Amino acid sequence: MTFRFAVRQGRAIVVTGDGSTYLDLEEASKGKYGPSPASAFANWRKVRELANGLSGGAPLRLDELDNPSPDAAQVFAVGLNYRHHAAEMKSDVPKTPLIFSKYRSCFNTPNGDVAITTPTIDWECELVLVVGSGGRDISRNRAWDAIAGVCIGQDVSDRALQYANNPPQFGLGKSRKGFAPFGPWITDVKDLPNCDDLEVRCTVSGEVMQHDRTTNFVFDIPTIIEFLSTVVELYPGDVIYTGSPSGVGTSRTPQRYLKAGDVIVSELVGHATITNHCV
């Protein structure tokens, strides 16, 4: 069984079957684990063992899901982590992982609306990691063991705000209300045939805008985890956006920005899809 973890109306759940049913984690564990997602991340391997023995459940509606780590202590993002994206942004490839923070107040539900409040709002489809055990000074060969699982997300960006100053203000430009939808669930890394080769894809109103594989990262996941954990402590439930492929709207000729009525579909192909309507 593939272990998928989600949050429904504030409560931790295990997604069962083909993703159409679920079990409440607190009820399924007979109270061993509480309803808070933080309880699951702090005991991830034990929760996984429990989940592997579960089946059945109630019907799951995707519009009832919160993002799978709503109480993350820290939200990191990696800039310019695909060479083609660095080129289209007319930027040098970073020598070390280029890290910035999105602010938790910009969290959105997996299929929440994105408000188009300015004319320069752009899409960035990204593989998203959720930290499990975390820690400090995590070596490359232990990096994936520190991660609970993966999902897909949008690093929605207001380009005018991002580039209002020199150097850019990445954090604010990417943290307007609703600018961080991700989910709809976390797939445990142990259930990925090759966690270093994942496919991401984004369409806007039916047109393919981004399509790449994580084998084309400038800095792979073990490098990112090792680098981050030498500076900060990674806590259970922390969220890491790992970088956008090329194909963003600001680099197109002519430039293409999101407008009310657009529909953004972001996929971690074979594992997760979120759909966000622009309003």
N, C-alpha and C positions, 0 to 999 in steps of 0.2 A: 504494500500500500504506500502511495506517495503521501507524505506528511505535509499537509497544508494547514497553516495557522492563520486565523483571521480575528477581527474584532467586530462584533455585531452589537450595535446600540450600547457601546461601552463595555461589553463583556467579552472575555476571551472565549473563542470557540475553536473546535477542530472541524475542518471541512472534510467531509467524507465522500466516498464514492467518486463520481466523475466531477465533483464540484457543485452538485445540485442539492446536497443535503449537509446538515451540520449537527454537532452535539455541543452543548454548553460544557466548557472545561470543568467548571466547579462541580456541576452535577455529575459529569462522567467520572470524575476522580473521587466522588463521594466526599467532597469538601477538602481533599488533600491540597488542592490548588485553588486559590481564590479567583474571583472574577476579573481581577486586574491583569492586563497583559504583562505588567512588570513581574508578576509572580511566575508566569510561564518562562520569560526570558532568563530569569535567575535560576531556573531549574530545567533548562531546555532539554537536555538529554533524557531526563526522567519523564518529562512530558512526552517526548517522542516515543519512548518505550510504551507509555500508556496508550498513545494514539494508534500505535500499530495493532493494538488489539480491539479497536473500536470499529463498529460498522453501523449502518442505518442512520437514523436521525430525522430531523424535521426538514421540510423544504427550505432551501436557502434562496433569498432574494438579494441580488447584488446591490440594489438600491438601499438596503438596510445596513450595509457594511461601512464602518469607519475605516480610516487607514490603519494598517496592522500594527503600528507602533505610535499611538497618539500621544504618549507621555515621554517621548524620547528626551533624554537630558541634553543631548548634543546632536546637531545636524550638520554634517560636513558635506562638502561638494568638491569635486576635482575638476579643475578647469583645463581646457585644451588637451584632453587625454586621448584624442585621435589626431594623427598627423594631418589628415585631410581637413579636419575642422580647424586646426591651427592655421593651415594655409588659407582657408576661405575667410578667416577672420584677420588675415594679414598679420599674424603674430608668430613669433619664434616658438619652436617646440620647447617646453620647459625643461630645465636641466634636472630638477627634482619635482615631485608632485606639487602642483599649484593648488593649494587648499584655500577655500573660503567657506563661510558659514551661511546657510539659509536660516532664517529665524522661525521658530516653531509656530509663531502666530500666523504664518502663511500656509500651514497645513490645510489640506483639503481632503475630502473623502475620495475614494478611488474613482467614482463616477460623478463627482461634483461639478457644478458649473464653474466656468472661468469668466469673470466679469471683465469686459473690454472697456476699461475706464480711460485709456489713452490710445493714441493711434499707432504706437510702436511696440506692441506686445507680440512676442515671438515664442516659438515652440522649441523645446530641446528634450527629446526622448532619451531616457537613460536607464541603464541597469541600476537598481537600488539594492544596497545591502542593509540588513538589520543585524546588529551585533548580538551575539549570544553571551558567552562567558566574558569576552573582552579581556581587559587587563592592560598592563604596561610592558614595554620591551618585548613584544611578541615577534618571534623570529619568523622568517618566511616559511619555514617548513611546518609551523604551527598556525599559520594565519587563517586557513579555512576552518580550523577547529574552533577559532574564536568567533566565527560567524554563525548565526542561527540559520539564516536563509536569505533568499533573494526574491525580488519582485520587480515590477516595472514602474517608472515614474516619469513625470514631466517636470523639468526645471524651467517653468514658465518665466520669461524674462521681459522686463520693460527696458528696451535698448536705450531709449532717450535718458532714462534715469540712470541706467548702468554706466553710460558714457558721458554723463553730465560734467564730470571732472576728469582730470588727468593726474594720477592714474585713475582707472575706473573704480566705481564703488559697486563691486559685484554683489555683496550681501544685500544691500538695499534694493538694487535693481532687480533682484530675483526673489524678493520677499513681500510683495504686495499680497493682500488678502486672497487666498485661494491659489497661490502660485506653486503649491507643492502637493499635487495629488499623487498618490502612489498606492500600490496594492495589486489586485484586490485582496490578495492573501500572500503569505510568505511560503515559498516552497523550500523545505529543508535541503541544505547543501548535500546531504548524504544521498538524496534521491536524484541528483543530477549526474547523468552519465559522464560529463566532462564539464566541471564548473568553470574551467578556464576558456571554454569555447561556447559562448552563448550568443544567440542572434536577437538583435533588437530592430524594431521596425516602427515607423510612424507614418500615418496618413493624415492629411488635413482635407476634410470634405471629399474623401475618396481618392485623393491624389497622393501617391507615395512621395514623401518628402525626405525621409531618412531610412537607411537600411544598411546595417553593418554587423560585424561580429566582434566580440570582445577579444579575440585573438589579435585584433588590430590596435589594442590599447598601446599608448606610449608607456604607461606604467601599469603592470598587471595587478591583480587584486592582492597577492602576497606582498608586493612592493609597497602598495598603498597602506596596507595594515601595518607592516613593519615600520614604515616611515611615521605614520600618525602616532603609533603607540610609543615611539621613542620620545615624543614631545608631550602628549597628553595621555591620560588614562581613558580607555574606551570602556563605557558602561553598558551593561545589558540593556538592549532596546535602542541604543544609539543608531542613527540613520546615516548612511553614506551614499550620496549620489556620485556615481563613478565617472561621469563625463559624457558629453554629447557627441554623436557622430556628426559628420558634415551634412549639409542640407538645410540649414536654418534659414529663416526668411530674410534676415537682415543682409545676408551675403548674396542673395539672388539678384539677377538683373532682368527686369526691375525688382526692387525689393518687394517682398510679400509679407505683410503682417496679418495677424489674426483680426477677424472682424466678427461682429455679432452674427450668429447663424452658422459659423464654422463649427465643424465637429472634428475633434482631435481623437484619433484612435492610436494608442501606444501599446506595443506588444513586446513581451519577452516570449518569443515564438515558442509555442509548445507548452508554455507554463503559465502565462498570465497576460491579461488584456484589461486595460482601463479605457473608458470612453468619456470624454469631457466636452460638453456643449458650451460654446462661447455665447455669452448673453450681454 
